[in-house]
Amino acid sequence: MTEKELLYVQDALGHEQYFQTQCQETSSQIQDPELKSCVQQLASQHKQLFQSFYGLL
């Protein structure tokens, strides 16, 4: 893996980690059960993407 590719993967990891954290924080503040579930699913998807990118390392 080239240095540029590694930097891309590190950047993608940071973004996915950030999005996951934001979704988790947001879902804890949402009252509507349907919307809360949707945001929790987004957090789960970002966690899976993070793990996929991490697996590249």
mmJSON file of the N, C-alpha and C atoms, coordinates in Angstrom:
{"data_MODEL":{"atom_site":{
"group_PDB":["ATOM","ATOM","ATOM","ATOM","ATOM","ATOM","ATOM","ATOM","ATOM","ATOM","ATOM","ATOM","ATOM","ATOM","ATOM","ATOM","ATOM","ATOM","ATOM","ATOM","ATOM","ATOM","ATOM","ATOM","ATOM","ATOM","ATOM","ATOM","ATOM","ATOM","ATOM","ATOM","ATOM","ATOM","ATOM","ATOM","ATOM","ATOM","ATOM","ATOM","ATOM","ATOM","ATOM","ATOM","ATOM","ATOM","ATOM","ATOM","ATOM","ATOM","ATOM","ATOM","ATOM","ATOM","ATOM","ATOM","ATOM","ATOM","ATOM","ATOM","ATOM","ATOM","ATOM","ATOM","ATOM","ATOM","ATOM","ATOM","ATOM","ATOM","ATOM","ATOM","ATOM","ATOM","ATOM","ATOM","ATOM","ATOM","ATOM","ATOM","ATOM","ATOM","ATOM","ATOM","ATOM","ATOM","ATOM","ATOM","ATOM","ATOM","ATOM","ATOM","ATOM","ATOM","ATOM","ATOM","ATOM","ATOM","ATOM","ATOM","ATOM","ATOM","ATOM","ATOM","ATOM","ATOM","ATOM","ATOM","ATOM","ATOM","ATOM","ATOM","ATOM","ATOM","ATOM","ATOM","ATOM","ATOM","ATOM","ATOM","ATOM","ATOM","ATOM","ATOM","ATOM","ATOM","ATOM","ATOM","ATOM","ATOM","ATOM","ATOM","ATOM","ATOM","ATOM","ATOM","ATOM","ATOM","ATOM","ATOM","ATOM","ATOM","ATOM","ATOM","ATOM","ATOM","ATOM","ATOM","ATOM","ATOM","ATOM","ATOM","ATOM","ATOM","ATOM","ATOM","ATOM","ATOM","ATOM","ATOM","ATOM","ATOM","ATOM","ATOM","ATOM","ATOM","ATOM","ATOM","ATOM","ATOM","ATOM"],
"id":[1,2,3,4,5,6,7,8,9,10,11,12,13,14,15,16,17,18,19,20,21,22,23,24,25,26,27,28,29,30,31,32,33,34,35,36,37,38,39,40,41,42,43,44,45,46,47,48,49,50,51,52,53,54,55,56,57,58,59,60,61,62,63,64,65,66,67,68,69,70,71,72,73,74,75,76,77,78,79,80,81,82,83,84,85,86,87,88,89,90,91,92,93,94,95,96,97,98,99,100,101,102,103,104,105,106,107,108,109,110,111,112,113,114,115,116,117,118,119,120,121,122,123,124,125,126,127,128,129,130,131,132,133,134,135,136,137,138,139,140,141,142,143,144,145,146,147,148,149,150,151,152,153,154,155,156,157,158,159,160,161,162,163,164,165,166,167,168,169,170,171],
"type_symbol":["N","C","C","N","C","C","N","C","C","N","C","C","N","C","C","N","C","C","N","C","C","N","C","C","N","C","C","N","C","C","N","C","C","N","C","C","N","C","C","N","C","C","N","C","C","N","C","C","N","C","C","N","C","C","N","C","C","N","C","C","N","C","C","N","C","C","N","C","C","N","C","C","N","C","C","N","C","C","N","C","C","N","C","C","N","C","C","N","C","C","N","C","C","N","C","C","N","C","C","N","C","C","N","C","C","N","C","C","N","C","C","N","C","C","N","C","C","N","C","C","N","C","C","N","C","C","N","C","C","N","C","C","N","C","C","N","C","C","N","C","C","N","C","C","N","C","C","N","C","C","N","C","C","N","C","C","N","C","C","N","C","C","N","C","C","N","C","C","N","C","C"],
"label_atom_id":["N","CA","C","N","CA","C","N","CA","C","N","CA","C","N","CA","C","N","CA","C","N","CA","C","N","CA","C","N","CA","C","N","CA","C","N","CA","C","N","CA","C","N","CA","C","N","CA","C","N","CA","C","N","CA","C","N","CA","C","N","CA","C","N","CA","C","N","CA","C","N","CA","C","N","CA","C","N","CA","C","N","CA","C","N","CA","C","N","CA","C","N","CA","C","N","CA","C","N","CA","C","N","CA","C","N","CA","C","N","CA","C","N","CA","C","N","CA","C","N","CA","C","N","CA","C","N","CA","C","N","CA","C","N","CA","C","N","CA","C","N","CA","C","N","CA","C","N","CA","C","N","CA","C","N","CA","C","N","CA","C","N","CA","C","N","CA","C","N","CA","C","N","CA","C","N","CA","C","N","CA","C","N","CA","C","N","CA","C","N","CA","C","N","CA","C","N","CA","C"],
"label_alt_id":[null,null,null,null,null,null,null,null,null,null,null,null,null,null,null,null,null,null,null,null,null,null,null,null,null,null,null,null,null,null,null,null,null,null,null,null,null,null,null,null,null,null,null,null,null,null,null,null,null,null,null,null,null,null,null,null,null,null,null,null,null,null,null,null,null,null,null,null,null,null,null,null,null,null,null,null,null,null,null,null,null,null,null,null,null,null,null,null,null,null,null,null,null,null,null,null,null,null,null,null,null,null,null,null,null,null,null,null,null,null,null,null,null,null,null,null,null,null,null,null,null,null,null,null,null,null,null,null,null,null,null,null,null,null,null,null,null,null,null,null,null,null,null,null,null,null,null,null,null,null,null,null,null,null,null,null,null,null,null,null,null,null,null,null,null,null,null,null,null,null,null],
"label_comp_id":["MET","MET","MET","THR","THR","THR","GLU","GLU","GLU","LYS","LYS","LYS","GLU","GLU","GLU","LEU","LEU","LEU","LEU","LEU","LEU","TYR","TYR","TYR","VAL","VAL","VAL","GLN","GLN","GLN","ASP","ASP","ASP","ALA","ALA","ALA","LEU","LEU","LEU","GLY","GLY","GLY","HIS","HIS","HIS","GLU","GLU","GLU","GLN","GLN","GLN","TYR","TYR","TYR","PHE","PHE","PHE","GLN","GLN","GLN","THR","THR","THR","GLN","GLN","GLN","CYS","CYS","CYS","GLN","GLN","GLN","GLU","GLU","GLU","THR","THR","THR","SER","SER","SER","SER","SER","SER","GLN","GLN","GLN","ILE","ILE","ILE","GLN","GLN","GLN","ASP","ASP","ASP","PRO","PRO","PRO","GLU","GLU","GLU","LEU","LEU","LEU","LYS","LYS","LYS","SER","SER","SER","CYS","CYS","CYS","VAL","VAL","VAL","GLN","GLN","GLN","GLN","GLN","GLN","LEU","LEU","LEU","ALA","ALA","ALA","SER","SER","SER","GLN","GLN","GLN","HIS","HIS","HIS","LYS","LYS","LYS","GLN","GLN","GLN","LEU","LEU","LEU","PHE","PHE","PHE","GLN","GLN","GLN","SER","SER","SER","PHE","PHE","PHE","TYR","TYR","TYR","GLY","GLY","GLY","LEU","LEU","LEU","LEU","LEU","LEU"],
"label_asym_id":["A","A","A","A","A","A","A","A","A","A","A","A","A","A","A","A","A","A","A","A","A","A","A","A","A","A","A","A","A","A","A","A","A","A","A","A","A","A","A","A","A","A","A","A","A","A","A","A","A","A","A","A","A","A","A","A","A","A","A","A","A","A","A","A","A","A","A","A","A","A","A","A","A","A","A","A","A","A","A","A","A","A","A","A","A","A","A","A","A","A","A","A","A","A","A","A","A","A","A","A","A","A","A","A","A","A","A","A","A","A","A","A","A","A","A","A","A","A","A","A","A","A","A","A","A","A","A","A","A","A","A","A","A","A","A","A","A","A","A","A","A","A","A","A","A","A","A","A","A","A","A","A","A","A","A","A","A","A","A","A","A","A","A","A","A","A","A","A","A","A","A"],
"label_entity_id":["1","1","1","1","1","1","1","1","1","1","1","1","1","1","1","1","1","1","1","1","1","1","1","1","1","1","1","1","1","1","1","1","1","1","1","1","1","1","1","1","1","1","1","1","1","1","1","1","1","1","1","1","1","1","1","1","1","1","1","1","1","1","1","1","1","1","1","1","1","1","1","1","1","1","1","1","1","1","1","1","1","1","1","1","1","1","1","1","1","1","1","1","1","1","1","1","1","1","1","1","1","1","1","1","1","1","1","1","1","1","1","1","1","1","1","1","1","1","1","1","1","1","1","1","1","1","1","1","1","1","1","1","1","1","1","1","1","1","1","1","1","1","1","1","1","1","1","1","1","1","1","1","1","1","1","1","1","1","1","1","1","1","1","1","1","1","1","1","1","1","1"],
"label_seq_id":[1,1,1,2,2,2,3,3,3,4,4,4,5,5,5,6,6,6,7,7,7,8,8,8,9,9,9,10,10,10,11,11,11,12,12,12,13,13,13,14,14,14,15,15,15,16,16,16,17,17,17,18,18,18,19,19,19,20,20,20,21,21,21,22,22,22,23,23,23,24,24,24,25,25,25,26,26,26,27,27,27,28,28,28,29,29,29,30,30,30,31,31,31,32,32,32,33,33,33,34,34,34,35,35,35,36,36,36,37,37,37,38,38,38,39,39,39,40,40,40,41,41,41,42,42,42,43,43,43,44,44,44,45,45,45,46,46,46,47,47,47,48,48,48,49,49,49,50,50,50,51,51,51,52,52,52,53,53,53,54,54,54,55,55,55,56,56,56,57,57,57],
"pdbx_PDB_ins_code":[null,null,null,null,null,null,null,null,null,null,null,null,null,null,null,null,null,null,null,null,null,null,null,null,null,null,null,null,null,null,null,null,null,null,null,null,null,null,null,null,null,null,null,null,null,null,null,null,null,null,null,null,null,null,null,null,null,null,null,null,null,null,null,null,null,null,null,null,null,null,null,null,null,null,null,null,null,null,null,null,null,null,null,null,null,null,null,null,null,null,null,null,null,null,null,null,null,null,null,null,null,null,null,null,null,null,null,null,null,null,null,null,null,null,null,null,null,null,null,null,null,null,null,null,null,null,null,null,null,null,null,null,null,null,null,null,null,null,null,null,null,null,null,null,null,null,null,null,null,null,null,null,null,null,null,null,null,null,null,null,null,null,null,null,null,null,null,null,null,null,null],
"Cartn_x":[0.849,0.0,0.907,0.596,1.405,1.07,1.928,1.694,0.398,0.128,-1.09,-2.334,-2.272,-3.399,-3.607,-2.517,-2.594,-3.221,-2.839,-3.432,-4.934,-5.343,-6.758,-7.513,-6.955,-7.606,-7.686,-6.62,-6.635,-7.696,-7.815,-8.821,-10.226,-10.429,-11.733,-12.069,-11.078,-11.302,-11.764,-11.093,-11.455,-12.865,-13.242,-14.587,-15.642,-15.422,-16.404,-16.537,-15.427,-15.46,-16.24,-15.995,-16.7,-18.199,-18.582,-20.002,-20.688,-20.004,-20.574,-20.831,-19.849,-19.987,-21.127,-21.204,-22.262,-23.641,-23.769,-25.058,-25.451,-24.49,-24.783,-25.223,-24.523,-24.879,-26.247,-26.505,-27.79,-28.931,-28.735,-29.814,-30.172,-29.209,-29.505,-30.372,-30.471,-31.244,-32.601,-32.841,-34.081,-35.177,-36.355,-37.5,-38.333,-38.446,-39.271,-38.642,-39.344,-38.752,-38.351,-39.151,-38.856,-37.6,-37.51,-36.343,-35.099,-35.268,-34.161,-33.603,-34.481,-34.071,-33.303,-33.768,-33.111,-31.685,-31.531,-30.209,-29.294,-29.853,-29.062,-28.586,-29.419,-29.008,-27.865,-27.922,-26.831,-25.534,-25.618,-24.437,-23.857,-24.721,-24.278,-23.597,-24.157,-23.555,-22.178,-22.028,-20.73,-19.716,-20.191,-19.305,-18.802,-19.705,-19.327,-18.337,-18.574,-17.655,-16.278,-16.272,-15.015,-14.254,-14.946,-14.3,-13.79,-14.521,-14.066,-12.787,-12.779,-11.577,-10.405,-10.68,-9.624,-9.029,-9.897,-9.444,-8.44,-8.461,-7.511,-6.083,-5.98,-4.657,-4.134],
"Cartn_y":[-1.163,0.0,1.242,2.154,3.372,4.298,5.292,6.249,7.025,7.359,8.105,7.26,5.984,5.092,4.934,4.83,4.71,5.96,7.125,8.368,8.415,7.898,7.854,6.959,5.802,4.871,5.483,6.137,6.786,7.883,8.64,9.693,9.088,8.03,7.359,6.801,6.247,5.743,6.867,7.993,9.133,9.629,9.673,10.119,9.155,7.867,6.878,6.882,7.039,7.093,8.341,9.457,10.696,10.549,10.01,9.86,8.909,7.844,6.896,7.583,8.331,9.042,10.046,10.798,11.795,11.143,10.037,9.33,8.805,8.265,7.754,8.879,9.991,11.13,11.682,11.764,12.291,11.367,10.058,9.118,9.159,9.475,9.545,10.752,11.707,12.923,12.915,11.921,11.877,11.18,11.768,11.219,10.274,10.597,9.804,8.429,7.348,5.997,5.588,5.964,5.59,6.304,7.59,8.366,7.914,7.621,7.149,5.843,4.934,3.662,3.875,4.802,5.11,5.615,6.52,7.081,6.01,5.112,4.023,3.076,2.868,2.045,2.71,4.021,4.75,4.585,4.666,4.478,3.087,2.101,0.727,0.579,1.219,1.163,1.811,2.931,3.6,2.756,2.036,1.138,0.02,-0.543,-1.605,-1.092,0.117,0.696,0.934,1.405,1.607,0.292,-0.77,-2.074,-2.583,-2.3,-2.708,-1.975,-0.662,0.115,-0.322,-0.57,-0.993,-2.329,-3.162,-4.459,-4.345,-3.22,-3.019,-2.847,-2.427,-2.229,-3.545],
"Cartn_z":[0.0,0.0,0.0,-0.882,-0.966,0.198,0.401,1.481,1.251,-0.002,-0.322,-0.027,-0.364,-0.079,1.431,2.16,3.61,4.227,3.716,4.201,3.92,2.755,2.427,3.41,3.694,4.616,6.016,6.456,7.773,7.819,6.747,6.667,6.711,5.967,5.946,7.329,8.014,9.374,10.294,10.208,11.042,10.775,9.5,9.149,9.674,9.472,9.919,11.439,12.132,13.587,14.049,13.392,13.716,13.478,12.313,11.992,12.965,13.33,14.284,15.628,16.1,17.377,17.325,16.238,16.098,16.068,15.37,15.313,16.692,17.426,18.763,19.694,19.645,20.489,20.115,18.823,18.356,18.744,18.583,18.906,20.39,21.232,22.671,23.016,22.11,22.357,21.659,20.818,20.035,20.838,20.828,21.547,20.672,19.403,18.491,18.281,18.625,18.532,17.106,16.128,14.747,14.236,14.511,14.102,14.864,16.151,16.976,16.397,16.01,15.427,14.121,13.318,12.047,12.282,13.233,13.525,14.134,14.943,15.501,14.395,13.388,12.248,11.491,11.353,10.703,11.494,12.81,13.657,13.446,13.351,13.122,11.761,10.747,9.412,9.406,10.096,10.153,10.932,11.934,12.68,11.773,10.966,10.037,8.989,8.485,7.509,8.128,9.375,10.087,10.173,10.554,10.682,9.333,8.279,6.935,6.538,6.747,6.444,7.315,8.59,9.515,9.074,8.516,8.022,6.875,6.177,5.092,5.617,6.869,7.446,7.919],
"occupancy":[1.0,1.0,1.0,1.0,1.0,1.0,1.0,1.0,1.0,1.0,1.0,1.0,1.0,1.0,1.0,1.0,1.0,1.0,1.0,1.0,1.0,1.0,1.0,1.0,1.0,1.0,1.0,1.0,1.0,1.0,1.0,1.0,1.0,1.0,1.0,1.0,1.0,1.0,1.0,1.0,1.0,1.0,1.0,1.0,1.0,1.0,1.0,1.0,1.0,1.0,1.0,1.0,1.0,1.0,1.0,1.0,1.0,1.0,1.0,1.0,1.0,1.0,1.0,1.0,1.0,1.0,1.0,1.0,1.0,1.0,1.0,1.0,1.0,1.0,1.0,1.0,1.0,1.0,1.0,1.0,1.0,1.0,1.0,1.0,1.0,1.0,1.0,1.0,1.0,1.0,1.0,1.0,1.0,1.0,1.0,1.0,1.0,1.0,1.0,1.0,1.0,1.0,1.0,1.0,1.0,1.0,1.0,1.0,1.0,1.0,1.0,1.0,1.0,1.0,1.0,1.0,1.0,1.0,1.0,1.0,1.0,1.0,1.0,1.0,1.0,1.0,1.0,1.0,1.0,1.0,1.0,1.0,1.0,1.0,1.0,1.0,1.0,1.0,1.0,1.0,1.0,1.0,1.0,1.0,1.0,1.0,1.0,1.0,1.0,1.0,1.0,1.0,1.0,1.0,1.0,1.0,1.0,1.0,1.0,1.0,1.0,1.0,1.0,1.0,1.0,1.0,1.0,1.0,1.0,1.0,1.0],
"B_iso_or_equiv":[0.0,0.0,0.0,0.0,0.0,0.0,0.0,0.0,0.0,0.0,0.0,0.0,0.0,0.0,0.0,0.0,0.0,0.0,0.0,0.0,0.0,0.0,0.0,0.0,0.0,0.0,0.0,0.0,0.0,0.0,0.0,0.0,0.0,0.0,0.0,0.0,0.0,0.0,0.0,0.0,0.0,0.0,0.0,0.0,0.0,0.0,0.0,0.0,0.0,0.0,0.0,0.0,0.0,0.0,0.0,0.0,0.0,0.0,0.0,0.0,0.0,0.0,0.0,0.0,0.0,0.0,0.0,0.0,0.0,0.0,0.0,0.0,0.0,0.0,0.0,0.0,0.0,0.0,0.0,0.0,0.0,0.0,0.0,0.0,0.0,0.0,0.0,0.0,0.0,0.0,0.0,0.0,0.0,0.0,0.0,0.0,0.0,0.0,0.0,0.0,0.0,0.0,0.0,0.0,0.0,0.0,0.0,0.0,0.0,0.0,0.0,0.0,0.0,0.0,0.0,0.0,0.0,0.0,0.0,0.0,0.0,0.0,0.0,0.0,0.0,0.0,0.0,0.0,0.0,0.0,0.0,0.0,0.0,0.0,0.0,0.0,0.0,0.0,0.0,0.0,0.0,0.0,0.0,0.0,0.0,0.0,0.0,0.0,0.0,0.0,0.0,0.0,0.0,0.0,0.0,0.0,0.0,0.0,0.0,0.0,0.0,0.0,0.0,0.0,0.0,0.0,0.0,0.0,0.0,0.0,0.0],
"pdbx_formal_charge":[null,null,null,null,null,null,null,null,null,null,null,null,null,null,null,null,null,null,null,null,null,null,null,null,null,null,null,null,null,null,null,null,null,null,null,null,null,null,null,null,null,null,null,null,null,null,null,null,null,null,null,null,null,null,null,null,null,null,null,null,null,null,null,null,null,null,null,null,null,null,null,null,null,null,null,null,null,null,null,null,null,null,null,null,null,null,null,null,null,null,null,null,null,null,null,null,null,null,null,null,null,null,null,null,null,null,null,null,null,null,null,null,null,null,null,null,null,null,null,null,null,null,null,null,null,null,null,null,null,null,null,null,null,null,null,null,null,null,null,null,null,null,null,null,null,null,null,null,null,null,null,null,null,null,null,null,null,null,null,null,null,null,null,null,null,null,null,null,null,null,null],
"auth_seq_id":[1,1,1,2,2,2,3,3,3,4,4,4,5,5,5,6,6,6,7,7,7,8,8,8,9,9,9,10,10,10,11,11,11,12,12,12,13,13,13,14,14,14,15,15,15,16,16,16,17,17,17,18,18,18,19,19,19,20,20,20,21,21,21,22,22,22,23,23,23,24,24,24,25,25,25,26,26,26,27,27,27,28,28,28,29,29,29,30,30,30,31,31,31,32,32,32,33,33,33,34,34,34,35,35,35,36,36,36,37,37,37,38,38,38,39,39,39,40,40,40,41,41,41,42,42,42,43,43,43,44,44,44,45,45,45,46,46,46,47,47,47,48,48,48,49,49,49,50,50,50,51,51,51,52,52,52,53,53,53,54,54,54,55,55,55,56,56,56,57,57,57],
"auth_comp_id":["MET","MET","MET","THR","THR","THR","GLU","GLU","GLU","LYS","LYS","LYS","GLU","GLU","GLU","LEU","LEU","LEU","LEU","LEU","LEU","TYR","TYR","TYR","VAL","VAL","VAL","GLN","GLN","GLN","ASP","ASP","ASP","ALA","ALA","ALA","LEU","LEU","LEU","GLY","GLY","GLY","HIS","HIS","HIS","GLU","GLU","GLU","GLN","GLN","GLN","TYR","TYR","TYR","PHE","PHE","PHE","GLN","GLN","GLN","THR","THR","THR","GLN","GLN","GLN","CYS","CYS","CYS","GLN","GLN","GLN","GLU","GLU","GLU","THR","THR","THR","SER","SER","SER","SER","SER","SER","GLN","GLN","GLN","ILE","ILE","ILE","GLN","GLN","GLN","ASP","ASP","ASP","PRO","PRO","PRO","GLU","GLU","GLU","LEU","LEU","LEU","LYS","LYS","LYS","SER","SER","SER","CYS","CYS","CYS","VAL","VAL","VAL","GLN","GLN","GLN","GLN","GLN","GLN","LEU","LEU","LEU","ALA","ALA","ALA","SER","SER","SER","GLN","GLN","GLN","HIS","HIS","HIS","LYS","LYS","LYS","GLN","GLN","GLN","LEU","LEU","LEU","PHE","PHE","PHE","GLN","GLN","GLN","SER","SER","SER","PHE","PHE","PHE","TYR","TYR","TYR","GLY","GLY","GLY","LEU","LEU","LEU","LEU","LEU","LEU"],
"auth_asym_id":["A","A","A","A","A","A","A","A","A","A","A","A","A","A","A","A","A","A","A","A","A","A","A","A","A","A","A","A","A","A","A","A","A","A","A","A","A","A","A","A","A","A","A","A","A","A","A","A","A","A","A","A","A","A","A","A","A","A","A","A","A","A","A","A","A","A","A","A","A","A","A","A","A","A","A","A","A","A","A","A","A","A","A","A","A","A","A","A","A","A","A","A","A","A","A","A","A","A","A","A","A","A","A","A","A","A","A","A","A","A","A","A","A","A","A","A","A","A","A","A","A","A","A","A","A","A","A","A","A","A","A","A","A","A","A","A","A","A","A","A","A","A","A","A","A","A","A","A","A","A","A","A","A","A","A","A","A","A","A","A","A","A","A","A","A","A","A","A","A","A","A"],
"auth_atom_id":["N","CA","C","N","CA","C","N","CA","C","N","CA","C","N","CA","C","N","CA","C","N","CA","C","N","CA","C","N","CA","C","N","CA","C","N","CA","C","N","CA","C","N","CA","C","N","CA","C","N","CA","C","N","CA","C","N","CA","C","N","CA","C","N","CA","C","N","CA","C","N","CA","C","N","CA","C","N","CA","C","N","CA","C","N","CA","C","N","CA","C","N","CA","C","N","CA","C","N","CA","C","N","CA","C","N","CA","C","N","CA","C","N","CA","C","N","CA","C","N","CA","C","N","CA","C","N","CA","C","N","CA","C","N","CA","C","N","CA","C","N","CA","C","N","CA","C","N","CA","C","N","CA","C","N","CA","C","N","CA","C","N","CA","C","N","CA","C","N","CA","C","N","CA","C","N","CA","C","N","CA","C","N","CA","C","N","CA","C","N","CA","C","N","CA","C","N","CA","C"],
"pdbx_PDB_model_num":[1,1,1,1,1,1,1,1,1,1,1,1,1,1,1,1,1,1,1,1,1,1,1,1,1,1,1,1,1,1,1,1,1,1,1,1,1,1,1,1,1,1,1,1,1,1,1,1,1,1,1,1,1,1,1,1,1,1,1,1,1,1,1,1,1,1,1,1,1,1,1,1,1,1,1,1,1,1,1,1,1,1,1,1,1,1,1,1,1,1,1,1,1,1,1,1,1,1,1,1,1,1,1,1,1,1,1,1,1,1,1,1,1,1,1,1,1,1,1,1,1,1,1,1,1,1,1,1,1,1,1,1,1,1,1,1,1,1,1,1,1,1,1,1,1,1,1,1,1,1,1,1,1,1,1,1,1,1,1,1,1,1,1,1,1,1,1,1,1,1,1]
}}}
